Amino acid sequence: MKTDSDEISQFHIIRMLANGVTTVIYEATDQKRERKVALKVLNDEHREDRYQQQKIIHEAYLQSRIRDPHVVQVYDLIDRENSPCMVMEYVEGENLWQTYHRKPEFTDSVKQSIALQLVSGVRSIHAMDIVHCDLKPLNLLLSSGGNLKIIDFGEAFALESTEDSGWQKPEVVWASPLYMSPEQCSGEQPVKATDIYSIGIILYQLYTGQLPFYSEDPEEMLDFHCNRVPQPPHEIADLPDDIDRIIGECIRKNPQERYRDAGELFIALTKAYHQ
């Protein structure tokens, strides 16, 4: 981690982009390299929290390993006011959740583009034996030109690696209750098929305009993911048979019955879209 004062002072904060439970993301200008960046730092409440410091270091380490046009790039990790600061690629646009609320219906070509870009990005993540563990519309950025970028590796899980920076794997890997896999809901260790389930929920919403099930009670949502069989997408919306089948396979309760990873899913989607 760089600590040189020149490396810190080169950033000019423009505005706050997001304010989460433990972190804040800012739009900034890298005055040394003359480019916009996004800075992710711990908020005031957690700035001296050693666990959260190690977590953001671990996040930067995993995300920086992914080189893919559909994953936001990590440029650097520096020490800002004695707390980690992640320097990332800045994306001009909005997240998919915001797009849903602004424009709830998409053309077939836009649906296809979003699906393929998402799965292509996750394919690169899985190729590094990393599970994102928190795929959801809020973590998918869409640029003004329609390019999709995956963000937020705060819950990401390295399947086969030595632990870096003293990081300890949590016993349970959480995510949004709306998009969590049954195995996450049950407290089991995530696998690559865990991301496939979340992708399936995203595609279900993309093609039907609604989630397979919904409750404002998180505990009830966990029960739905584990025990409730969703209504098939074709009973809600008109969509190609192959896409209906692919979504159904993605959201099976047993991870062994889903696509093993995003590489397999990408092949299936490509064939379905180009028949």
Secondary structure, DSSP 8 states (H G I E B T S, - for coil): -B--HHHHHTEEEEEEEEE-SSEEEEEEEETTTTEEEEEEEE-GGGTT-HHHHHHHHHHHHHHHT---TTB--EEEEEEETTEEEEEEE---EEEHHHHHHH-----HHHHHHHHHHHHHHHHHHHHTTEE----SGGGEEEETTS-EEE---TT-EESS----TT----SS----TTT--HHHHTT----HHHHHHHHHHHHHHHHHSS-SS--S-HHHHHHHHHH-----GGGTS---HHHHHHHHHHT-SSGGGS-SSHHHHHHHHHHHHT-
